[in-house]
C-alpha cells in the first residue's frame, strides 16, 4: 500500500527528518511504499528564491504559523497555488493513507491541508503523529477534528506499519495498539503505545528525500530523557529513557555511509546524547577503531560524567559540537526549572568540552516566568567570565501555553499568548524579554561571543528594537 508522509511548515528546513526516514524503512519492511512530500522545504526554497523571509523569520515564523486565522489568511491564501499543487500531487500519487508529522509550530498548516485533502477525496485516511502526539490529551483533542481519522500516540515506528498492514488486509482502517481512531465524539483503540525496542528497528531510509537540498542527515541513538525540566515536554516522547547499544548505533551510521558516502555530516536528534555514557563511549570507540570519517553534533546535558577522557574520544570519533541545555546561570532560576546543575559544574564541563576541541553551543532561555533582572544579570556575568570557553550562545524567548499545567503557580496572567504572555505583576512582559535579548546581543558584540538567535536576523539589533514598537 502507498503511504504519503507530508511535512508542513513551520519546521526545521536544514535537515531531512529522521522520523519520516525511520517510518519509511519500517513500512518497506512490511512491504509498503512510502512517499515523502516535504512542503516545508519547498516553501523555504521559494522564500529564498524570492529573497524574502516573511514566513520563516521571527516572530512571523512562530506567530503566523501558530495563529489559526493568520495561517489561513496570510500564508495559505498567499501560497494557494503551491498548496493546490501539493494536494494534487499527493492525491495523484495513489496514496490512500496520508500521515502528518505534527508539532505546535505546524499544527494549523497540517489541519488546513488535511481538510483540503479530505474535501477532494473523502475516502483517504488521514493520521497524525510526531512530537505533539506524545501527549495523550493532545491526541484526544486532535481526534475531535473531522478532517482526521486517526492519531499515532507516542512512538509509532511499530504501531503505524501495523496499522497500515491491517488496513490493507481488511480494506478499512482499524485501531491497533498505539493508534487511536476517531469515533464520533470519542475514540477507539488502545491508549498505550507498545514500547519500542530500538535495537530491532530498521535503519532510517532517506531515499524518499531530495538529498541534494539538505545539509545533513538526522539520526538518533535514544528516545526520551533522563531529566524532567519544568519547561520541557520532550522527555514525554517515550514512556522512559532508552537507548540502543553503541554497536547498533555504529552500524546505523555505517549503513548511511554505504548508501550516501558523500553525506558524512550528521545531526543527532536525541534529547541528549549522553544519557547512556557507556554506550556513547562504545560508539566512539568503534568509530575510532574503524577510522570512520564522519562529522557530528548533538545535544547533551551538563553532567559530571562529561570528563576529558570521554570528551576527547568523542572528538576523535567526529564530534564537532555539543549543544548544552544551560538555560540560565542563576541558581534560583535553575531550581525553578528543576535542573539539577551547579554553576561550578556548568563552567567545568564547558571548559573541558572546549579544551577537547568541541564547539560549545549553549541554549539560554530568556525571561523564564520566575526570572528577575538580577537573575538575568547572573547569566550575563557567567557568559562574561566563561567567554573564552563558549563558541555560541543560542538564546530563546520563553514560551508559555494556555491550559498547560507546567506553568501553573508562576504568576502568569490567565489569558495569554504563548509568545506575548506576561506575569500578573507586569515584571515579566514581552518588551522586557526582548530588551534582555538585545542586552545579550550587545554583550556578545562587546566580548566577542557569537550569538545565534534567528538565521534571518543574525545581529540585527535594529530589527529587534523595531518589534518593541509594533502591534504584534
Phi and psi in degrees as a GROMACS rama.xvg file:
@    title "Ramachandran Plot"
@    xaxis  label "Phi"
@    yaxis  label "Psi"
@TYPE xy
-84.2511  135.178  UNK-2
-128.813  127.834  UNK-3
-101.191  131.553  UNK-4
-105.811  127.714  UNK-5
-118.512  123.213  UNK-6
-108.476  113.716  UNK-7
-99.1007  155.49  UNK-8
-75.7905  157.96  UNK-9
-92.3841  138.425  UNK-10
-147.679  167.433  UNK-11
-63.6661  135.011  UNK-12
-103.551  -4.23749  UNK-13
-86.8655  -27.5452  UNK-14
-119.108  150.068  UNK-15
-74.2843  134.702  UNK-16
-72.0928  116.465  UNK-17
-62.5902  -35.8179  UNK-18
-60.2172  -42.1059  UNK-19
-71.1386  -34.9014  UNK-20
-66.4201  -38.2646  UNK-21
-68.2301  -45.6194  UNK-22
-62.7558  -35.9692  UNK-23
-60.8587  -45.3766  UNK-24
-64.1174  -40.6394  UNK-25
-66.0091  -40.084  UNK-26
-63.7596  -40.6252  UNK-27
-64.1518  -33.7687  UNK-28
-60.9308  -32.4556  UNK-29
-90.706  4.0458  UNK-30
88.4097  15.8177  UNK-31
-99.7908  168.545  UNK-32
-116.397  107.397  UNK-33
-86.3087  144.422  UNK-34
-130.072  133.319  UNK-35
-111.882  129.714  UNK-36
-121.51  97.5901  UNK-37
-91.6606  80.1257  UNK-38
-68.7374  -27.6902  UNK-39
-59.877  -46.5752  UNK-40
-67.3863  -39.1299  UNK-41
-59.6322  -45.1137  UNK-42
-67.5158  -36.8718  UNK-43
-65.5108  -37.2925  UNK-44
-67.7736  -36.3282  UNK-45
-63.4721  -40.8976  UNK-46
-61.0161  -42.6409  UNK-47
-63.9594  -43.8924  UNK-48
-63.7317  -32.3591  UNK-49
-88.7689  0.827289  UNK-50
53.0323  44.715  UNK-51
-128.657  150.279  UNK-52
-128.538  21.8259  UNK-53
-65.8683  -29.5745  UNK-54
-89.0219  -32.1116  UNK-55
-107.603  9.78417  UNK-56
-96.5188  159.372  UNK-57
-86.0396  140.039  UNK-58
-91.7549  3.33452  UNK-59
-57.8008  -36.604  UNK-60
-55.9357  -42.8097  UNK-61
-84.2172  -52.5877  UNK-62
-70.1196  -43.6706  UNK-63
-71.6889  -31.7552  UNK-64
-79.1339  -33.8551  UNK-65
-87.1379  -16.0404  UNK-66
-88.7211  119.789  UNK-67
-59.5257  -45.8264  UNK-68
-65.5476  -40.0551  UNK-69
-66.6156  -41.9326  UNK-70
-60.1673  -39.1898  UNK-71
-74.2393  -50.6093  UNK-72
-84.1414  -40.0986  UNK-73
-89.5528  -31.2366  UNK-74
-108.022  -62.0917  UNK-75
-66.5745  -29.1119  UNK-76
-68.9602  -41.5154  UNK-77
-66.3609  -35.8166  UNK-78
-105.162  29.2841  UNK-79
-57.8352  -39.9658  UNK-80
-59.8633  -40.0469  UNK-81
-68.9495  -37.7691  UNK-82
-66.435  -44.8718  UNK-83
-60.7434  -40.0808  UNK-84
-65.1843  -38.0896  UNK-85
-62.5481  -46.553  UNK-86
-57.4185  -45.4378  UNK-87
-63.9326  -40.5157  UNK-88
-65.6053  -41.0296  UNK-89
-64.5447  -48.6623  UNK-90
-69.3707  -33.2309  UNK-91
-77.238  -10.8594  UNK-92
-72.6856  -18.8137  UNK-93
89.4521  3.35834  UNK-94
-71.4509  132.45  UNK-95
-104.585  -13.0756  UNK-96
-117.099  126.991  UNK-97
-117.648  116.297  UNK-98
-106.07  137.686  UNK-99
-119.416  128.781  UNK-100
-86.3508  125.999  UNK-101
-123.989  136.798  UNK-102
-142.582  167.937  UNK-103
-58.0352  -31.6006  UNK-104
-76.9344  -16.4639  UNK-105
-125.189  8.37858  UNK-106
-58.9642  -44.4757  UNK-107
-65.024  -40.739  UNK-108
-63.6905  -39.3298  UNK-109
-59.9131  -47.171  UNK-110
-65.8309  -38.0533  UNK-111
-65.5394  -45.9941  UNK-112
-70.1516  -37.6794  UNK-113
-61.4313  -40.6973  UNK-114
-64.9911  -40.328  UNK-115
-66.4042  -38.1272  UNK-116
-64.5033  -44.6646  UNK-117
-65.5243  -34.9993  UNK-118
-65.1231  -38.6848  UNK-119
-79.1311  -33.7564  UNK-120
-144.144  89.2493  UNK-121
-62.7289  -14.801  UNK-122
-81.437  -10.5187  UNK-123
-74.4645  159.378  UNK-124
-108.855  121.24  UNK-125
-105.8  137.111  UNK-126
-141.037  138.796  UNK-127
-101.559  145.522  UNK-128
-150.281  -170.452  UNK-129
101.659  -173.21  UNK-130
-54.2259  -39.8326  UNK-131
-70.3543  -14.0148  UNK-132
-96.3124  11.284  UNK-133
-86.2639  -7.33677  UNK-134
-102.097  118.765  UNK-135
-64.0076  -35.9112  UNK-136
-61.5359  -42.2048  UNK-137
-57.5737  -44.6967  UNK-138
-57.7951  -44.3204  UNK-139
-65.1995  -39.1633  UNK-140
-64.8369  -41.986  UNK-141
-62.3481  -35.3818  UNK-142
-71.1707  -6.34224  UNK-143
-78.3782  -11.1404  UNK-144
-89.5701  127.124  UNK-145
-67.0032  -21.7801  UNK-146
-79.2257  -2.03337  UNK-147
-112.506  140.347  UNK-148
-103.157  -30.1342  UNK-149
-155.181  162.541  UNK-150
-135.436  134.015  UNK-151
-90.9336  109.465  UNK-152
-84.6793  123.311  UNK-153
74.2863  -148.219  UNK-154
-70.6786  126.58  UNK-155
-117.074  10.3921  UNK-156
-63.1122  -25.7425  UNK-157
-106.527  -36.5806  UNK-158
-72.4245  -37.3947  UNK-159
-68.0654  -46.5313  UNK-160
-59.3175  -36.1309  UNK-161
-65.106  -40.103  UNK-162
-60.0912  -45.293  UNK-163
-66.2482  -42.5175  UNK-164
-64.2346  -39.8928  UNK-165
-64.6908  -39.3218  UNK-166
-65.822  -41.9371  UNK-167
-63.8358  -37.7798  UNK-168
-70.3974  -41.8606  UNK-169
-101.251  -10.0189  UNK-170
84.5487  -8.56359  UNK-171
-137.04  149.295  UNK-172
-67.462  137.252  UNK-173
-135.595  146.246  UNK-174
-68.4887  141.87  UNK-175
-131.559  164.781  UNK-176
-54.0168  123.86  UNK-177
96.7809  -10.7787  UNK-178
-115.831  122.406  UNK-179
-102.019  137.621  UNK-180
-117.064  144.753  UNK-181
-72.3769  132.008  UNK-182
-137.394  86.3413  UNK-183
64.8233  -120.916  UNK-184
-91.4565  0.10679  UNK-185
-124.202  -146.055  UNK-186
-150.221  160.18  UNK-187
-127.878  156.465  UNK-188
115.91  158.936  UNK-189
-67.1441  134.795  UNK-190
-87.1657  -8.4971  UNK-191
-107.68  114.146  UNK-192
-71.9236  145.794  UNK-193
-65.1288  141.699  UNK-194
-69.3129  134.797  UNK-195
-90.6815  128.669  UNK-196
-90.5151  103.77  UNK-197
-63.0424  -25.6913  UNK-198
-66.1479  -26.9489  UNK-199
-98.8965  -3.41914  UNK-200
-75.0818  153.523  UNK-201
-67.3362  156.978  UNK-202
-72.3336  141.173  UNK-203
-54.1714  139.687  UNK-204
-114.284  108.043  UNK-205
-95.1687  10.7837  UNK-206
-65.8073  -18.2199  UNK-207
-80.0735  -8.24138  UNK-208
-94.359  153.478  UNK-209
-82.0555  90.6553  UNK-210
-62.1312  -28.1836  UNK-211
-66.8619  -12.3349  UNK-212
-88.8542  -6.50948  UNK-213
-118.122  156.885  UNK-214
-83.9048  -39.4429  UNK-215
-145.835  163.621  UNK-216
-93.0488  150.412  UNK-217
-111  137.66  UNK-218
-140.409  165.327  UNK-219
-145.205  148.783  UNK-220
-100.127  -22.6714  UNK-221
-143.532  170.983  UNK-222
-130.544  150.923  UNK-223
80.4162  -165.426  UNK-224
-151.069  152.637  UNK-225
-86.2436  -7.66376  UNK-226
-117.264  168.987  UNK-227
-133.605  63.2834  UNK-228
-61.7655  138.485  UNK-229
-63.6243  -30.356  UNK-230
-88.2051  -8.02877  UNK-231
-111.647  143.844  UNK-232
-120.874  7.95327  UNK-233
-68.1175  -23.7377  UNK-234
-65.15  -21.1217  UNK-235
-74.6576  -0.815764  UNK-236
-68.1631  -4.36981  UNK-237
-152.39  152.484  UNK-238
-60.2804  -32.5008  UNK-239
-155.158  161.945  UNK-240
-67.6741  132.693  UNK-241
-149.547  148.021  UNK-242
-130.903  147.491  UNK-243
-76.6739  167.046  UNK-244
-71.7341  157.349  UNK-245
-60.0254  -34.0701  UNK-246
-66.4271  -44.4962  UNK-247
-65.2474  -39.5206  UNK-248
-66.3823  -38.8043  UNK-249
-60.5268  -42.2495  UNK-250
-63.0153  -36.4264  UNK-251
-64.902  -42.6261  UNK-252
-64.6125  -42.6128  UNK-253
-60.8741  -39.5859  UNK-254
-58.9675  -44.5717  UNK-255
-66.1807  -38.9765  UNK-256
-68.0428  -34.291  UNK-257
-63.955  -34.9736  UNK-258
-86.4777  -32.1937  UNK-259
-138.364  77.7982  UNK-260
-57.9327  -30.4257  UNK-261
-82.6994  -13.9866  UNK-262
-96.2177  80.9349  UNK-263
-109.062  15.9598  UNK-264
-109.054  119.716  UNK-265
-121.58  143.92  UNK-266
-112.384  115.918  UNK-267
-82.3129  122.867  UNK-268
-94.5102  10.9977  UNK-269
-56.0278  149.004  UNK-270
-61.4787  -31.7316  UNK-271
-155.524  135.273  UNK-272
-84.0676  -17.346  UNK-273
-107.067  29.8407  UNK-274
-72.5024  -26.3844  UNK-275
-128.762  80.9741  UNK-276
-55.712  -36.3033  UNK-277
-64.9052  -39.7456  UNK-278
-72.2281  -35.5097  UNK-279
-62.1857  -44.0522  UNK-280
-63.0716  -40.134  UNK-281
-62.1893  -42.3112  UNK-282
-59.9299  -46.7305  UNK-283
-63.821  -41.824  UNK-284
-57.9264  -43.9076  UNK-285
-66.0563  -38.5438  UNK-286
-62.5099  -43.1288  UNK-287
-69.6423  -45.926  UNK-288
-61.152  -35.1235  UNK-289
-97.9089  8.63676  UNK-290
50.7773  46.3455  UNK-291
-71.6785  126.975  UNK-292
-95.7652  86.7917  UNK-293
-134.09  163.214  UNK-294
-125.868  140.133  UNK-295
-152.281  158.148  UNK-296
-140.445  157.321  UNK-297
-160.045  162.606  UNK-298
-83.4403  149.495  UNK-299
-148.243  155.932  UNK-300
-93.3345  151.265  UNK-301
-80.6724  111.759  UNK-302
-143.468  157.094  UNK-303
-60.3875  -18.947  UNK-304
-72.9248  -12.8096  UNK-305
-83.2929  70.3572  UNK-306
-96.1119  163.509  UNK-307
-50.864  -43.2903  UNK-308
-57.8872  -44.5176  UNK-309
-68.3694  -45.1168  UNK-310
-62.6791  -40.2738  UNK-311
-66.042  -38.0056  UNK-312
-69.1418  -36.5361  UNK-313
-61.3636  -42.7801  UNK-314
-61.2267  -45.2152  UNK-315
-62.8422  -29.0758  UNK-316
-80.3419  -7.11714  UNK-317
118.659  0.0436892  UNK-318
-67.1596  123.316  UNK-319
-106.033  -26.9031  UNK-320
-153.644  147.335  UNK-321
-124.851  133.73  UNK-322
-100.212  106.989  UNK-323
-94.9248  133.014  UNK-324
-82.5007  69.902  UNK-325
-68.0761  -51.7032  UNK-326
70.9393  -44.6906  UNK-327
-160.217  155.289  UNK-328
-113.063  22.1551  UNK-329
-102.871  118.203  UNK-330
-54.5967  -35.6557  UNK-331
-64.7104  -44.1155  UNK-332
-70.4205  -42.0933  UNK-333
-59.2582  -38.6598  UNK-334
-64.5636  -41.9315  UNK-335
-65.3813  -30.5639  UNK-336
-80.6211  -6.64125  UNK-337
61.5847  40.5054  UNK-338
-106.829  107.874  UNK-339
-79.8595  66.1957  UNK-340
-128.241  130.739  UNK-341
-90.2755  151.721  UNK-342
-64.5518  -35.3999  UNK-343
-63.5321  -45.572  UNK-344
-64.7726  -38.0145  UNK-345
-58.8593  -49.1996  UNK-346
-64.2784  -38.5011  UNK-347
-65.9922  -46.8937  UNK-348
-65.5022  -41.8291  UNK-349
-61.9023  -41.7805  UNK-350
-63.3912  -46.2645  UNK-351
-64.5675  -38.3785  UNK-352
-64.5013  -47.6247  UNK-353
-64.6384  -38.6192  UNK-354
-65.3757  -28.0065  UNK-355
-77.4321  -4.37909  UNK-356
89.7188  15.7878  UNK-357
-103.507  130.86  UNK-358
-64.2219  136.324  UNK-359
-101.761  113.954  UNK-360
-109.57  117.724  UNK-361
-109.4  116.56  UNK-362
-73.9753  139.312  UNK-363
-141.232  121.612  UNK-364
-91.4555  122.757  UNK-365
-99.2144  125.652  UNK-366
84.4342  35.2119  UNK-367
-54.8196  144.4  UNK-368
-49.9538  -34.023  UNK-369
-92.8797  0.688749  UNK-370
-73.5372  127.957  UNK-371
-99.6525  173.427  UNK-372
-62.2777  -38.6834  UNK-373
-64.1117  -40.0594  UNK-374
-59.9769  -44.0319  UNK-375
-63.5208  -38.797  UNK-376
-64.8915  -32.7812  UNK-377
-59.929  -41.0812  UNK-378
-65.9165  -44.654  UNK-379
-60.4058  -41.2068  UNK-380
-64.6273  -35.5749  UNK-381
-62.4312  -44.8421  UNK-382
-61.3674  -41.7598  UNK-383
-61.2274  -48.8  UNK-384
-65.4841  -34.6707  UNK-385
-108.7  19.1139  UNK-386
-59.1327  -28.4217  UNK-387
-75.3398  -9.9724  UNK-388
-112.538  11.7578  UNK-389
-114.349  124.022  UNK-390
-85.4675  -47.6383  UNK-391
-145.638  147.75  UNK-392
-111.42  131.506  UNK-393
-116.149  84.8394  UNK-394
-79.7308  153.861  UNK-395
-142.637  145.791  UNK-396
-79.4333  134.775  UNK-397
-62.8399  130.772  UNK-398
-108.734  136.041  UNK-399
-125.371  157.574  UNK-400
-127.948  142.004  UNK-401
-62.0591  141.426  UNK-402
60.1196  31.5859  UNK-403
-111.261  115.37  UNK-404
-61.6376  -19.1946  UNK-405
-61.626  -24.2583  UNK-406
-103.612  6.74208  UNK-407
-67.271  144.255  UNK-408
77.8359  11.9078  UNK-409
-107.647  12.4488  UNK-410
74.3516  27.0596  UNK-411
-84.5485  151.803  UNK-412
-62.1355  146.633  UNK-413
-62.691  -47.3363  UNK-414
-99.0175  122.615  UNK-415
-152.422  155.198  UNK-416
-95.8405  143.125  UNK-417
-61.7685  -26.9277  UNK-418
-98.8856  -38.3023  UNK-419
-101.177  23.5549  UNK-420
-64.0317  165.861  UNK-421
-150.631  161.139  UNK-422
-85.6734  158.178  UNK-423
-60.7474  -32.5312  UNK-424
-85.9614  2.9787  UNK-425
64.9049  16.4652  UNK-426
-86.1294  -7.37007  UNK-427
-140.734  102.234  UNK-428
-129.135  169.601  UNK-429
-59.4376  -46.1688  UNK-430
-58.3444  -38.0996  UNK-431
-64.0183  -44.7134  UNK-432
-65.621  -40.0592  UNK-433
-65.9053  -39.1222  UNK-434
-64.3286  -36.2143  UNK-435
-67.1962  -38.1123  UNK-436
-61.7844  -43.7622  UNK-437
-62.1544  -39.2359  UNK-438
-64.4821  -38.7074  UNK-439
-64.8545  -41.9367  UNK-440
-61.6614  -40.4333  UNK-441
-66.1658  -39.508  UNK-442
-62.4924  -43.0905  UNK-443
-59.7051  -40.8849  UNK-444
-65.7187  -39.8136  UNK-445
-69.257  -39.3178  UNK-446
-102.841  5.26917  UNK-447
73.0793  29.2214  UNK-448
-99.3171  130.012  UNK-449
-74.8763  130.287  UNK-450
-115.835  123.953  UNK-451
-118.348  105.353  UNK-452
-104.494  -50.3492  UNK-453
-150.145  128.941  UNK-454
-61.2363  -21.9312  UNK-455
-88.4979  -14.7201  UNK-456
-100.044  -35.6481  UNK-457
53.7921  -117.886  UNK-458
-106.787  33.2913  UNK-459
-78.2904  78.6245  UNK-460
-64.1995  -34.7948  UNK-461
-60.3499  -39.7985  UNK-462
-64.8606  -44.2549  UNK-463
-61.9429  -41.7334  UNK-464
-61.5828  -35.5326  UNK-465
-65.2548  -28.4686  UNK-466
-65.5946  -26.2645  UNK-467
-65.3201  -20.4957  UNK-468
-109.544  6.33943  UNK-469
-100.142  154.11  UNK-470
-88.3234  89.4329  UNK-471
